[in-house]
Every structure is written in structure tokens, then in C-alpha cells.
Amino acid sequence: MDDLLEQNVNSKGKPSNAQRRYLERGLDQPGGKLPLFDGDGQRIKDQTIKSCLSKGWCEPWYRNPIKPDWLVCKLTAEGRSVLSREKL
């Protein structure tokens, strides 16, 4: 059973530098809220957000009625786990 779990985790791979920077920003936020903009005020690329969503590292938080195309997400337990494995 543990082998199956480890294989599933490894199949998701490691986050890229952009994915890691995005996910790390949620570590200190209430509820793990992830940013729409980076530290320089540039919008986080949709590709980065969608790839993190597809790997289960984040999940949609809510829909913004004013900007429905914006993906407002929060960090998942799996996202926290992948970040902690990165530090080992």
C-alpha cells in the first residue's frame, strides 16, 4: 500500500521554479490563499496555476464575479506536502 502511495506522489513530479514560488506564497496566508500577482505586481500565468491545479497542489477557492476568468485558489495538503519534500 505504501508503495502505491509513493508511486502516486512521484507521478506528480516536482514543482518547477515558477510553480514552487507560486505555491510558497500560500504558506503564510490565511487558509492557504494563493496570489493572483507575484511580488513585482505581475499577474501569475494561468499555465502555472492550471498545472498546479491539475497536480492537486492547489484547488479553486471561489469565483470572482467581477473577473470570472481569474483563478482564485488555495493551497492543498498535497501542495504543502510537495513543498516540504522539496526542502529535504
PDB file of N, CA, C and O in Angstrom:
ATOM      1  N   MET A   1       0.827  -1.195   0.000  1.00  0.00           N
ATOM      2  CA  MET A   1       0.000   0.000   0.000  1.00  0.00           C
ATOM      3  C   MET A   1       0.871   1.258   0.000  1.00  0.00           C
ATOM      4  O   MET A   1       0.603   2.194  -0.754  1.00  0.00           O
ATOM      5  N   ASP A   2       1.916   1.289   0.843  1.00  0.00           N
ATOM      6  CA  ASP A   2       2.806   2.453   0.885  1.00  0.00           C
ATOM      7  C   ASP A   2       3.499   2.657  -0.448  1.00  0.00           C
ATOM      8  O   ASP A   2       3.722   3.796  -0.859  1.00  0.00           O
ATOM      9  N   ASP A   3       3.849   1.558  -1.141  1.00  0.00           N
ATOM     10  CA  ASP A   3       4.488   1.667  -2.445  1.00  0.00           C
ATOM     11  C   ASP A   3       3.560   2.347  -3.443  1.00  0.00           C
ATOM     12  O   ASP A   3       3.999   3.156  -4.260  1.00  0.00           O
ATOM     13  N   LEU A   4       2.266   2.012  -3.371  1.00  0.00           N
ATOM     14  CA  LEU A   4       1.288   2.611  -4.276  1.00  0.00           C
ATOM     15  C   LEU A   4       1.162   4.109  -4.000  1.00  0.00           C
ATOM     16  O   LEU A   4       1.100   4.910  -4.933  1.00  0.00           O
ATOM     17  N   LEU A   5       1.124   4.481  -2.735  1.00  0.00           N
ATOM     18  CA  LEU A   5       1.028   5.896  -2.367  1.00  0.00           C
ATOM     19  C   LEU A   5       2.272   6.648  -2.837  1.00  0.00           C
ATOM     20  O   LEU A   5       2.160   7.727  -3.419  1.00  0.00           O
ATOM     21  N   GLU A   6       3.449   6.089  -2.590  1.00  0.00           N
ATOM     22  CA  GLU A   6       4.698   6.735  -3.016  1.00  0.00           C
ATOM     23  C   GLU A   6       4.739   6.881  -4.526  1.00  0.00           C
ATOM     24  O   GLU A   6       5.186   7.907  -5.038  1.00  0.00           O
ATOM     25  N   GLN A   7       4.272   5.855  -5.252  1.00  0.00           N
ATOM     26  CA  GLN A   7       4.275   5.904  -6.719  1.00  0.00           C
ATOM     27  C   GLN A   7       3.348   7.015  -7.200  1.00  0.00           C
ATOM     28  O   GLN A   7       3.682   7.729  -8.145  1.00  0.00           O
ATOM     29  N   ASN A   8       2.186   7.171  -6.560  1.00  0.00           N
ATOM     30  CA  ASN A   8       1.238   8.217  -6.933  1.00  0.00           C
ATOM     31  C   ASN A   8       1.843   9.598  -6.707  1.00  0.00           C
ATOM     32  O   ASN A   8       1.702  10.482  -7.551  1.00  0.00           O
ATOM     33  N   VAL A   9       2.515   9.791  -5.575  1.00  0.00           N
ATOM     34  CA  VAL A   9       3.145  11.074  -5.274  1.00  0.00           C
ATOM     35  C   VAL A   9       4.237  11.368  -6.286  1.00  0.00           C
ATOM     36  O   VAL A   9       4.325  12.485  -6.796  1.00  0.00           O
ATOM     37  N   ASN A  10       5.075  10.374  -6.586  1.00  0.00           N
ATOM     38  CA  ASN A  10       6.173  10.581  -7.517  1.00  0.00           C
ATOM     39  C   ASN A  10       5.677  10.845  -8.931  1.00  0.00           C
ATOM     40  O   ASN A  10       6.354  11.531  -9.697  1.00  0.00           O
ATOM     41  N   SER A  11       4.508  10.316  -9.296  1.00  0.00           N
ATOM     42  CA  SER A  11       3.997  10.519 -10.653  1.00  0.00           C
ATOM     43  C   SER A  11       3.628  11.979 -10.911  1.00  0.00           C
ATOM     44  O   SER A  11       3.543  12.406 -12.063  1.00  0.00           O
ATOM     45  N   LYS A  12       3.411  12.735  -9.851  1.00  0.00           N
ATOM     46  CA  LYS A  12       3.076  14.148  -9.999  1.00  0.00           C
ATOM     47  C   LYS A  12       4.313  14.993 -10.197  1.00  0.00           C
ATOM     48  O   LYS A  12       4.219  16.143 -10.625  1.00  0.00           O
ATOM     49  N   GLY A  13       5.472  14.436  -9.889  1.00  0.00           N
ATOM     50  CA  GLY A  13       6.725  15.145 -10.100  1.00  0.00           C
ATOM     51  C   GLY A  13       6.971  16.224  -9.076  1.00  0.00           C
ATOM     52  O   GLY A  13       6.262  16.353  -8.079  1.00  0.00           O
ATOM     53  N   LYS A  14       8.005  16.996  -9.360  1.00  0.00           N
ATOM     54  CA  LYS A  14       8.368  18.115  -8.510  1.00  0.00           C
ATOM     55  C   LYS A  14       7.913  19.393  -9.185  1.00  0.00           C
ATOM     56  O   LYS A  14       7.872  19.472 -10.412  1.00  0.00           O
ATOM     57  N   PRO A  15       7.572  20.395  -8.386  1.00  0.00           N
ATOM     58  CA  PRO A  15       7.153  21.662  -8.994  1.00  0.00           C
ATOM     59  C   PRO A  15       8.325  22.368  -9.666  1.00  0.00           C
ATOM     60  O   PRO A  15       9.466  22.286  -9.212  1.00  0.00           O
ATOM     61  N   SER A  16       8.019  23.052 -10.744  1.00  0.00           N
ATOM     62  CA  SER A  16       9.017  23.897 -11.404  1.00  0.00           C
ATOM     63  C   SER A  16       9.310  25.085 -10.486  1.00  0.00           C
ATOM     64  O   SER A  16       8.643  25.266  -9.467  1.00  0.00           O
ATOM     65  N   ASN A  17      10.288  25.874 -10.841  1.00  0.00           N
ATOM     66  CA  ASN A  17      10.600  27.062 -10.040  1.00  0.00           C
ATOM     67  C   ASN A  17       9.407  28.008  -9.946  1.00  0.00           C
ATOM     68  O   ASN A  17       9.116  28.539  -8.874  1.00  0.00           O
ATOM     69  N   ALA A  18       8.717  28.218 -11.064  1.00  0.00           N
ATOM     70  CA  ALA A  18       7.546  29.115 -11.070  1.00  0.00           C
ATOM     71  C   ALA A  18       6.429  28.539 -10.209  1.00  0.00           C
ATOM     72  O   ALA A  18       5.787  29.269  -9.453  1.00  0.00           O
ATOM     73  N   GLN A  19       6.193  27.231 -10.319  1.00  0.00           N
ATOM     74  CA  GLN A  19       5.145  26.594  -9.513  1.00  0.00           C
ATOM     75  C   GLN A  19       5.484  26.682  -8.029  1.00  0.00           C
ATOM     76  O   GLN A  19       4.618  26.990  -7.210  1.00  0.00           O
ATOM     77  N   ARG A  20       6.739  26.413  -7.681  1.00  0.00           N
ATOM     78  CA  ARG A  20       7.158  26.454  -6.291  1.00  0.00           C
ATOM     79  C   ARG A  20       6.995  27.860  -5.713  1.00  0.00           C
ATOM     80  O   ARG A  20       6.481  28.023  -4.606  1.00  0.00           O
ATOM     81  N   ARG A  21       7.434  28.880  -6.467  1.00  0.00           N
ATOM     82  CA  ARG A  21       7.285  30.265  -5.990  1.00  0.00           C
ATOM     83  C   ARG A  21       5.816  30.600  -5.752  1.00  0.00           C
ATOM     84  O   ARG A  21       5.476  31.240  -4.756  1.00  0.00           O
ATOM     85  N   TYR A  22       4.943  30.165  -6.670  1.00  0.00           N
ATOM     86  CA  TYR A  22       3.504  30.408  -6.542  1.00  0.00           C
ATOM     87  C   TYR A  22       2.955  29.721  -5.293  1.00  0.00           C
ATOM     88  O   TYR A  22       2.271  30.350  -4.485  1.00  0.00           O
ATOM     89  N   LEU A  23       3.252  28.442  -5.136  1.00  0.00           N
ATOM     90  CA  LEU A  23       2.717  27.672  -4.016  1.00  0.00           C
ATOM     91  C   LEU A  23       3.251  28.169  -2.671  1.00  0.00           C
ATOM     92  O   LEU A  23       2.510  28.214  -1.689  1.00  0.00           O
ATOM     93  N   GLU A  24       4.515  28.537  -2.623  1.00  0.00           N
ATOM     94  CA  GLU A  24       5.112  29.005  -1.370  1.00  0.00           C
ATOM     95  C   GLU A  24       4.439  30.265  -0.841  1.00  0.00           C
ATOM     96  O   GLU A  24       4.435  30.506   0.367  1.00  0.00           O
ATOM     97  N   ARG A  25       3.883  31.053  -1.716  1.00  0.00           N
ATOM     98  CA  ARG A  25       3.221  32.295  -1.292  1.00  0.00           C
ATOM     99  C   ARG A  25       1.972  32.012  -0.469  1.00  0.00           C
ATOM    100  O   ARG A  25       1.513  32.879   0.276  1.00  0.00           O
ATOM    101  N   GLY A  26       1.415  30.804  -0.594  1.00  0.00           N
ATOM    102  CA  GLY A  26       0.224  30.449   0.178  1.00  0.00           C
ATOM    103  C   GLY A  26       0.523  29.919   1.567  1.00  0.00           C
ATOM    104  O   GLY A  26      -0.386  29.792   2.387  1.00  0.00           O
ATOM    105  N   LEU A  27       1.783  29.607   1.847  1.00  0.00           N
ATOM    106  CA  LEU A  27       2.132  29.008   3.139  1.00  0.00           C
ATOM    107  C   LEU A  27       1.805  29.910   4.321  1.00  0.00           C
ATOM    108  O   LEU A  27       1.397  29.414   5.371  1.00  0.00           O
ATOM    109  N   ASP A  28       1.969  31.203   4.180  1.00  0.00           N
ATOM    110  CA  ASP A  28       1.756  32.135   5.289  1.00  0.00           C
ATOM    111  C   ASP A  28       0.434  32.891   5.203  1.00  0.00           C
ATOM    112  O   ASP A  28       0.190  33.804   5.992  1.00  0.00           O
ATOM    113  N   GLN A  29      -0.418  32.517   4.252  1.00  0.00           N
ATOM    114  CA  GLN A  29      -1.688  33.226   4.082  1.00  0.00           C
ATOM    115  C   GLN A  29      -2.820  32.496   4.799  1.00  0.00           C
ATOM    116  O   GLN A  29      -2.809  31.268   4.880  1.00  0.00           O
ATOM    117  N   PRO A  30      -3.785  33.230   5.314  1.00  0.00           N
ATOM    118  CA  PRO A  30      -4.942  32.582   5.952  1.00  0.00           C
ATOM    119  C   PRO A  30      -5.627  31.627   4.974  1.00  0.00           C
ATOM    120  O   PRO A  30      -5.974  32.013   3.858  1.00  0.00           O
ATOM    121  N   GLY A  31      -5.815  30.401   5.395  1.00  0.00           N
ATOM    122  CA  GLY A  31      -6.482  29.409   4.556  1.00  0.00           C
ATOM    123  C   GLY A  31      -5.647  28.941   3.380  1.00  0.00           C
ATOM    124  O   GLY A  31      -6.127  28.173   2.547  1.00  0.00           O
ATOM    125  N   GLY A  32      -4.405  29.392   3.301  1.00  0.00           N
ATOM    126  CA  GLY A  32      -3.538  28.983   2.195  1.00  0.00           C
ATOM    127  C   GLY A  32      -3.841  29.699   0.892  1.00  0.00           C
ATOM    128  O   GLY A  32      -3.494  29.206  -0.181  1.00  0.00           O
ATOM    129  N   LYS A  33      -4.489  30.867   0.974  1.00  0.00           N
ATOM    130  CA  LYS A  33      -4.862  31.608  -0.240  1.00  0.00           C
ATOM    131  C   LYS A  33      -3.632  31.904  -1.093  1.00  0.00           C
ATOM    132  O   LYS A  33      -2.609  32.380  -0.601  1.00  0.00           O
ATOM    133  N   LEU A  34      -3.760  31.612  -2.366  1.00  0.00           N
ATOM    134  CA  LEU A  34      -2.671  31.839  -3.319  1.00  0.00           C
ATOM    135  C   LEU A  34      -2.886  33.150  -4.068  1.00  0.00           C
ATOM    136  O   LEU A  34      -4.024  33.552  -4.308  1.00  0.00           O
ATOM    137  N   PRO A  35      -1.798  33.812  -4.433  1.00  0.00           N
ATOM    138  CA  PRO A  35      -1.901  35.140  -5.039  1.00  0.00           C
ATOM    139  C   PRO A  35      -2.295  35.102  -6.511  1.00  0.00           C
ATOM    140  O   PRO A  35      -2.105  34.100  -7.201  1.00  0.00           O
ATOM    141  N   LEU A  36      -2.834  36.193  -6.960  1.00  0.00           N
ATOM    142  CA  LEU A  36      -3.084  36.381  -8.389  1.00  0.00           C
ATOM    143  C   LEU A  36      -1.906  37.095  -9.045  1.00  0.00           C
ATOM    144  O   LEU A  36      -1.719  37.037 -10.260  1.00  0.00           O
ATOM    145  N   PHE A  37      -1.113  37.775  -8.205  1.00  0.00           N
ATOM    146  CA  PHE A  37       0.012  38.571  -8.712  1.00  0.00           C
ATOM    147  C   PHE A  37       1.281  38.204  -7.947  1.00  0.00           C
ATOM    148  O   PHE A  37       1.227  37.846  -6.771  1.00  0.00           O
ATOM    149  N   ASP A  38       2.419  38.297  -8.628  1.00  0.00           N
ATOM    150  CA  ASP A  38       3.693  37.992  -7.979  1.00  0.00           C
ATOM    151  C   ASP A  38       4.176  39.195  -7.169  1.00  0.00           C
ATOM    152  O   ASP A  38       3.495  40.220  -7.111  1.00  0.00           O
ATOM    153  N   GLY A  39       5.333  39.074  -6.552  1.00  0.00           N
ATOM    154  CA  GLY A  39       5.871  40.135  -5.714  1.00  0.00           C
ATOM    155  C   GLY A  39       6.173  41.419  -6.453  1.00  0.00           C
ATOM    156  O   GLY A  39       6.301  42.475  -5.834  1.00  0.00           O
ATOM    157  N   ASP A  40       6.289  41.345  -7.788  1.00  0.00           N
ATOM    158  CA  ASP A  40       6.545  42.530  -8.614  1.00  0.00           C
ATOM    159  C   ASP A  40       5.273  43.115  -9.213  1.00  0.00           C
ATOM    160  O   ASP A  40       5.334  44.050 -10.011  1.00  0.00           O
ATOM    161  N   GLY A  41       4.113  42.564  -8.828  1.00  0.00           N
ATOM    162  CA  GLY A  41       2.837  43.070  -9.337  1.00  0.00           C
ATOM    163  C   GLY A  41       2.424  42.497 -10.681  1.00  0.00           C
ATOM    164  O   GLY A  41       1.435  42.936 -11.267  1.00  0.00           O
ATOM    165  N   GLN A  42       3.176  41.515 -11.175  1.00  0.00           N
ATOM    166  CA  GLN A  42       2.820  40.878 -12.452  1.00  0.00           C
ATOM    167  C   GLN A  42       1.863  39.722 -12.183  1.00  0.00           C
ATOM    168  O   GLN A  42       2.016  38.984 -11.210  1.00  0.00           O
ATOM    169  N   ARG A  43       0.874  39.579 -13.062  1.00  0.00           N
ATOM    170  CA  ARG A  43      -0.109  38.516 -12.895  1.00  0.00           C
ATOM    171  C   ARG A  43       0.569  37.146 -13.022  1.00  0.00           C
ATOM    172  O   ARG A  43       1.402  36.939 -13.905  1.00  0.00           O
ATOM    173  N   ILE A  44       0.207  36.219 -12.137  1.00  0.00           N
ATOM    174  CA  ILE A  44       0.704  34.839 -12.215  1.00  0.00           C
ATOM    175  C   ILE A  44       0.129  34.235 -13.490  1.00  0.00           C
ATOM    176  O   ILE A  44      -1.059  34.399 -13.766  1.00  0.00           O
ATOM    177  N   LYS A  45       0.950  33.543 -14.266  1.00  0.00           N
ATOM    178  CA  LYS A  45       0.497  32.956 -15.525  1.00  0.00           C
ATOM    179  C   LYS A  45      -0.550  31.873 -15.268  1.00  0.00           C
ATOM    180  O   LYS A  45      -0.409  31.054 -14.359  1.00  0.00           O
ATOM    181  N   ASP A  46      -1.604  31.887 -16.090  1.00  0.00           N
ATOM    182  CA  ASP A  46      -2.657  30.874 -15.982  1.00  0.00           C
ATOM    183  C   ASP A  46      -2.084  29.471 -16.118  1.00  0.00           C
ATOM    184  O   ASP A  46      -2.555  28.542 -15.462  1.00  0.00           O
ATOM    185  N   GLN A  47      -1.076  29.313 -16.960  1.00  0.00           N
ATOM    186  CA  GLN A  47      -0.459  28.000 -17.157  1.00  0.00           C
ATOM    187  C   GLN A  47       0.121  27.471 -15.840  1.00  0.00           C
ATOM    188  O   GLN A  47      -0.005  26.283 -15.541  1.00  0.00           O
ATOM    189  N   THR A  48       0.742  28.327 -15.071  1.00  0.00           N
ATOM    190  CA  THR A  48       1.302  27.926 -13.781  1.00  0.00           C
ATOM    191  C   THR A  48       0.199  27.485 -12.837  1.00  0.00           C
ATOM    192  O   THR A  48       0.305  26.440 -12.196  1.00  0.00           O
ATOM    193  N   ILE A  49      -0.858  28.278 -12.752  1.00  0.00           N
ATOM    194  CA  ILE A  49      -1.974  27.965 -11.859  1.00  0.00           C
ATOM    195  C   ILE A  49      -2.661  26.675 -12.298  1.00  0.00           C
ATOM    196  O   ILE A  49      -2.926  25.805 -11.469  1.00  0.00           O
ATOM    197  N   LYS A  50      -2.949  26.543 -13.588  1.00  0.00           N
ATOM    198  CA  LYS A  50      -3.654  25.354 -14.083  1.00  0.00           C
ATOM    199  C   LYS A  50      -2.827  24.084 -13.908  1.00  0.00           C
ATOM    200  O   LYS A  50      -3.383  23.021 -13.631  1.00  0.00           O
ATOM    201  N   SER A  51      -1.518  24.180 -14.064  1.00  0.00           N
ATOM    202  CA  SER A  51      -0.692  22.991 -13.878  1.00  0.00           C
ATOM    203  C   SER A  51      -0.679  22.577 -12.404  1.00  0.00           C
ATOM    204  O   SER A  51      -0.680  21.384 -12.102  1.00  0.00           O
ATOM    205  N   CYS A  52      -0.666  23.542 -11.491  1.00  0.00           N
ATOM    206  CA  CYS A  52      -0.737  23.223 -10.066  1.00  0.00           C
ATOM    207  C   CYS A  52      -2.102  22.624  -9.714  1.00  0.00           C
ATOM    208  O   CYS A  52      -2.187  21.708  -8.896  1.00  0.00           O
ATOM    209  N   LEU A  53      -3.157  23.135 -10.327  1.00  0.00           N
ATOM    210  CA  LEU A  53      -4.491  22.575 -10.126  1.00  0.00           C
ATOM    211  C   LEU A  53      -4.549  21.120 -10.592  1.00  0.00           C
ATOM    212  O   LEU A  53      -5.094  20.260  -9.901  1.00  0.00           O
ATOM    213  N   SER A  54      -3.988  20.858 -11.757  1.00  0.00           N
ATOM    214  CA  SER A  54      -4.063  19.505 -12.333  1.00  0.00           C
ATOM    215  C   SER A  54      -3.281  18.487 -11.507  1.00  0.00           C
ATOM    216  O   SER A  54      -3.588  17.295 -11.534  1.00  0.00           O
ATOM    217  N   LYS A  55      -2.275  18.954 -10.775  1.00  0.00           N
ATOM    218  CA  LYS A  55      -1.471  18.055  -9.943  1.00  0.00           C
ATOM    219  C   LYS A  55      -2.015  17.944  -8.520  1.00  0.00           C
ATOM    220  O   LYS A  55      -1.489  17.183  -7.707  1.00  0.00           O
ATOM    221  N   GLY A  56      -3.069  18.706  -8.221  1.00  0.00           N
ATOM    222  CA  GLY A  56      -3.678  18.643  -6.896  1.00  0.00           C
ATOM    223  C   GLY A  56      -2.954  19.452  -5.844  1.00  0.00           C
ATOM    224  O   GLY A  56      -3.210  19.285  -4.652  1.00  0.00           O
ATOM    225  N   TRP A  57      -2.049  20.333  -6.266  1.00  0.00           N
ATOM    226  CA  TRP A  57      -1.279  21.136  -5.319  1.00  0.00           C
ATOM    227  C   TRP A  57      -2.059  22.353  -4.846  1.00  0.00           C
ATOM    228  O   TRP A  57      -1.729  22.944  -3.817  1.00  0.00           O
ATOM    229  N   CYS A  58      -3.083  22.725  -5.586  1.00  0.00           N
ATOM    230  CA  CYS A  58      -3.977  23.805  -5.178  1.00  0.00           C
ATOM    231  C   CYS A  58      -5.372  23.452  -5.666  1.00  0.00           C
ATOM    232  O   CYS A  58      -5.555  22.542  -6.476  1.00  0.00           O
ATOM    233  N   GLU A  59      -6.349  24.187  -5.159  1.00  0.00           N
ATOM    234  CA  GLU A  59      -7.733  23.966  -5.569  1.00  0.00           C
ATOM    235  C   GLU A  59      -8.442  25.305  -5.645  1.00  0.00           C
ATOM    236  O   GLU A  59      -8.039  26.263  -4.984  1.00  0.00           O
ATOM    237  N   PRO A  60      -9.496  25.378  -6.446  1.00  0.00           N
ATOM    238  CA  PRO A  60     -10.229  26.652  -6.541  1.00  0.00           C
ATOM    239  C   PRO A  60     -10.789  27.053  -5.182  1.00  0.00           C
ATOM    240  O   PRO A  60     -11.300  26.222  -4.431  1.00  0.00           O
ATOM    241  N   TRP A  61     -10.682  28.331  -4.887  1.00  0.00           N
ATOM    242  CA  TRP A  61     -11.210  28.839  -3.624  1.00  0.00           C
ATOM    243  C   TRP A  61     -12.615  29.389  -3.851  1.00  0.00           C
ATOM    244  O   TRP A  61     -13.572  28.949  -3.214  1.00  0.00           O
ATOM    245  N   TYR A  62     -12.731  30.336  -4.749  1.00  0.00           N
ATOM    246  CA  TYR A  62     -14.046  30.895  -5.076  1.00  0.00           C
ATOM    247  C   TYR A  62     -13.977  31.564  -6.440  1.00  0.00           C
ATOM    248  O   TYR A  62     -12.893  31.818  -6.967  1.00  0.00           O
ATOM    249  N   ARG A  63     -15.130  31.843  -6.997  1.00  0.00           N
ATOM    250  CA  ARG A  63     -15.223  32.551  -8.278  1.00  0.00           C
ATOM    251  C   ARG A  63     -15.378  34.037  -8.010  1.00  0.00           C
ATOM    252  O   ARG A  63     -16.181  34.454  -7.175  1.00  0.00           O
ATOM    253  N   ASN A  64     -14.602  34.823  -8.723  1.00  0.00           N
ATOM    254  CA  ASN A  64     -14.686  36.268  -8.619  1.00  0.00           C
ATOM    255  C   ASN A  64     -15.739  36.738  -9.632  1.00  0.00           C
ATOM    256  O   ASN A  64     -15.504  36.633 -10.835  1.00  0.00           O
ATOM    257  N   PRO A  65     -16.886  37.251  -9.184  1.00  0.00           N
ATOM    258  CA  PRO A  65     -17.938  37.646 -10.119  1.00  0.00           C
ATOM    259  C   PRO A  65     -17.536  38.808 -11.041  1.00  0.00           C
ATOM    260  O   PRO A  65     -18.067  38.947 -12.143  1.00  0.00           O
ATOM    261  N   ILE A  66     -16.599  39.632 -10.582  1.00  0.00           N
ATOM    262  CA  ILE A  66     -16.154  40.770 -11.399  1.00  0.00           C
ATOM    263  C   ILE A  66     -15.153  40.314 -12.458  1.00  0.00           C
ATOM    264  O   ILE A  66     -15.153  40.827 -13.576  1.00  0.00           O
ATOM    265  N   LYS A  67     -14.305  39.358 -12.110  1.00  0.00           N
ATOM    266  CA  LYS A  67     -13.285  38.812 -13.022  1.00  0.00           C
ATOM    267  C   LYS A  67     -13.413  37.286 -13.051  1.00  0.00           C
ATOM    268  O   LYS A  67     -12.589  36.590 -12.458  1.00  0.00           O
ATOM    269  N   PRO A  68     -14.431  36.760 -13.731  1.00  0.00           N
ATOM    270  CA  PRO A  68     -14.669  35.309 -13.698  1.00  0.00           C
ATOM    271  C   PRO A  68     -13.549  34.477 -14.311  1.00  0.00           C
ATOM    272  O   PRO A  68     -13.471  33.277 -14.046  1.00  0.00           O
ATOM    273  N   ASP A  69     -12.683  35.075 -15.117  1.00  0.00           N
ATOM    274  CA  ASP A  69     -11.584  34.326 -15.720  1.00  0.00           C
ATOM    275  C   ASP A  69     -10.381  34.201 -14.783  1.00  0.00           C
ATOM    276  O   ASP A  69      -9.447  33.460 -15.087  1.00  0.00           O
ATOM    277  N   TRP A  70     -10.385  34.906 -13.656  1.00  0.00           N
ATOM    278  CA  TRP A  70      -9.295  34.814 -12.695  1.00  0.00           C
ATOM    279  C   TRP A  70      -9.474  33.566 -11.851  1.00  0.00           C
ATOM    280  O   TRP A  70     -10.571  33.295 -11.361  1.00  0.00           O
ATOM    281  N   LEU A  71      -8.406  32.807 -11.679  1.00  0.00           N
ATOM    282  CA  LEU A  71      -8.439  31.593 -10.872  1.00  0.00           C
ATOM    283  C   LEU A  71      -7.939  31.913  -9.465  1.00  0.00           C
ATOM    284  O   LEU A  71      -6.734  32.021  -9.236  1.00  0.00           O
ATOM    285  N   VAL A  72      -8.862  32.063  -8.536  1.00  0.00           N
ATOM    286  CA  VAL A  72      -8.502  32.307  -7.143  1.00  0.00           C
ATOM    287  C   VAL A  72      -8.431  30.935  -6.469  1.00  0.00           C
ATOM    288  O   VAL A  72      -9.436  30.231  -6.369  1.00  0.00           O
ATOM    289  N   CYS A  73      -7.241  30.568  -6.010  1.00  0.00           N
ATOM    290  CA  CYS A  73      -7.028  29.225  -5.478  1.00  0.00           C
ATOM    291  C   CYS A  73      -6.441  29.264  -4.083  1.00  0.00           C
ATOM    292  O   CYS A  73      -6.008  30.305  -3.587  1.00  0.00           O
ATOM    293  N   LYS A  74      -6.443  28.093  -3.468  1.00  0.00           N
ATOM    294  CA  LYS A  74      -5.799  27.925  -2.167  1.00  0.00           C
ATOM    295  C   LYS A  74      -4.948  26.673  -2.198  1.00  0.00           C
ATOM    296  O   LYS A  74      -5.201  25.746  -2.968  1.00  0.00           O
ATOM    297  N   LEU A  75      -3.957  26.660  -1.367  1.00  0.00           N
ATOM    298  CA  LEU A  75      -3.017  25.560  -1.253  1.00  0.00           C
ATOM    299  C   LEU A  75      -3.724  24.346  -0.654  1.00  0.00           C
ATOM    300  O   LEU A  75      -4.521  24.491   0.273  1.00  0.00           O
ATOM    301  N   THR A  76      -3.441  23.159  -1.169  1.00  0.00           N
ATOM    302  CA  THR A  76      -3.996  21.925  -0.616  1.00  0.00           C
ATOM    303  C   THR A  76      -2.975  21.266   0.301  1.00  0.00           C
ATOM    304  O   THR A  76      -1.821  21.688   0.369  1.00  0.00           O
ATOM    305  N   ALA A  77      -3.413  20.232   1.002  1.00  0.00           N
ATOM    306  CA  ALA A  77      -2.492  19.456   1.838  1.00  0.00           C
ATOM    307  C   ALA A  77      -1.394  18.851   0.966  1.00  0.00           C
ATOM    308  O   ALA A  77      -0.238  18.792   1.382  1.00  0.00           O
ATOM    309  N   GLU A  78      -1.743  18.403  -0.233  1.00  0.00           N
ATOM    310  CA  GLU A  78      -0.751  17.839  -1.151  1.00  0.00           C
ATOM    311  C   GLU A  78       0.252  18.915  -1.578  1.00  0.00           C
ATOM    312  O   GLU A  78       1.441  18.634  -1.728  1.00  0.00           O
ATOM    313  N   GLY A  79      -0.224  20.131  -1.770  1.00  0.00           N
ATOM    314  CA  GLY A  79       0.672  21.232  -2.116  1.00  0.00           C
ATOM    315  C   GLY A  79       1.654  21.519  -0.993  1.00  0.00           C
ATOM    316  O   GLY A  79       2.841  21.735  -1.236  1.00  0.00           O
ATOM    317  N   ARG A  80       1.157  21.522   0.232  1.00  0.00           N
ATOM    318  CA  ARG A  80       2.043  21.716   1.384  1.00  0.00           C
ATOM    319  C   ARG A  80       3.056  20.580   1.480  1.00  0.00           C
ATOM    320  O   ARG A  80       4.228  20.798   1.789  1.00  0.00           O
ATOM    321  N   SER A  81       2.588  19.374   1.214  1.00  0.00           N
ATOM    322  CA  SER A  81       3.459  18.202   1.286  1.00  0.00           C
ATOM    323  C   SER A  81       4.581  18.252   0.247  1.00  0.00           C
ATOM    324  O   SER A  81       5.735  17.957   0.555  1.00  0.00           O
ATOM    325  N   VAL A  82       4.231  18.629  -0.984  1.00  0.00           N
ATOM    326  CA  VAL A  82       5.252  18.677  -2.028  1.00  0.00           C
ATOM    327  C   VAL A  82       6.292  19.758  -1.721  1.00  0.00           C
ATOM    328  O   VAL A  82       7.469  19.589  -2.038  1.00  0.00           O
ATOM    329  N   LEU A  83       5.876  20.847  -1.117  1.00  0.00           N
ATOM    330  CA  LEU A  83       6.824  21.892  -0.733  1.00  0.00           C
ATOM    331  C   LEU A  83       7.743  21.416   0.379  1.00  0.00           C
ATOM    332  O   LEU A  83       8.936  21.719   0.368  1.00  0.00           O
ATOM    333  N   SER A  84       7.203  20.674   1.340  1.00  0.00           N
ATOM    334  CA  SER A  84       8.048  20.189   2.439  1.00  0.00           C
ATOM    335  C   SER A  84       9.022  19.131   1.926  1.00  0.00           C
ATOM    336  O   SER A  84      10.145  19.047   2.423  1.00  0.00           O
ATOM    337  N   ARG A  85       8.624  18.328   0.954  1.00  0.00           N
ATOM    338  CA  ARG A  85       9.549  17.338   0.368  1.00  0.00           C
ATOM    339  C   ARG A  85      10.658  18.027  -0.407  1.00  0.00           C
ATOM    340  O   ARG A  85      11.777  17.516  -0.468  1.00  0.00           O
ATOM    341  N   GLU A  86      10.365  19.179  -1.001  1.00  0.00           N
ATOM    342  CA  GLU A  86      11.354  19.940  -1.752  1.00  0.00           C
ATOM    343  C   GLU A  86      12.489  20.423  -0.846  1.00  0.00           C
ATOM    344  O   GLU A  86      13.634  20.543  -1.282  1.00  0.00           O
ATOM    345  N   LYS A  87      12.161  20.697   0.413  1.00  0.00           N
ATOM    346  CA  LYS A  87      13.145  21.251   1.341  1.00  0.00           C
ATOM    347  C   LYS A  87      14.064  20.183   1.902  1.00  0.00           C
ATOM    348  O   LYS A  87      15.108  20.504   2.469  1.00  0.00           O
ATOM    349  N   LEU A  88      13.693  18.911   1.755  1.00  0.00           N
ATOM    350  CA  LEU A  88      14.529  17.818   2.298  1.00  0.00           C
ATOM    351  C   LEU A  88      15.780  17.641   1.511  1.00  0.00           C
ATOM    352  O   LEU A  88      16.591  16.771   1.829  1.00  0.00           O
TER     353      LEU A  88
END
